[in-house]
Amino acid sequence: MTILKWAVIFFVVSIMAGILGFTGVSAASADVARVLFYIFAAILVVLLLLGITIFRA
């Protein structure tokens, strides 16, 4: 859940920077948030697949 929390934090920073006109900071933090979210999604899918297949008792 820490990865998802950091993704949300960077997303909020991106929105605030965009509102204030800092487009470079906004784009950079949006990219970081996107990468962190994709990492979280990949880990989630792997753990779901493991839970369905291997750890089924």
N, C-alpha and C positions, 0 to 999 in steps of 0.2 A: 504494500500500500504506500510505501514511501516514494516509490517511483511515480505513482499516480499523483501523489500530493505535490511533488515537485513540478510535474507537468502542469497541474492546475495553477500553481504559483507563477510559473513562467508565462502561462496563458494570460493571467490577470495583469502581469507586468506588460505584456505585449499590448493588451487592450488600453491600459492607462498611457503607455508611451505613444500609442497611435492617436489617442484623444488629445494629448498634449503636443503632438506634432513631431515627435522624435521618431521618424520613420525607420532609420537605421537600427535603432535599439528595438523597435517594434518588430521588424523583420527577423532580427537575430533571435530574440526571445521566442518568437513564434516558431522558428525552426527548431530550437532546443525543445520546446514543448511538444512539437510534432514527433521528434525522435524519441523522446522519453515515453510518449504515449504508445508509439509503435513497439518499443521494447516491452512495455507493460502488457500490451495486447498479445505479443508473441509468447511471453512467459505464461500468461493466462491460458492460451490455447494449449500449450504443451502440458501444463498441469491438469487441465480438463481432460485431455486425451489420456494422460497417465491415470487419472482417477477413474476413467471409464474402463480402461483396458487392464492395466497391470494390477492396480490396487483393489480390484473387485474381488471380494471374497465370498 
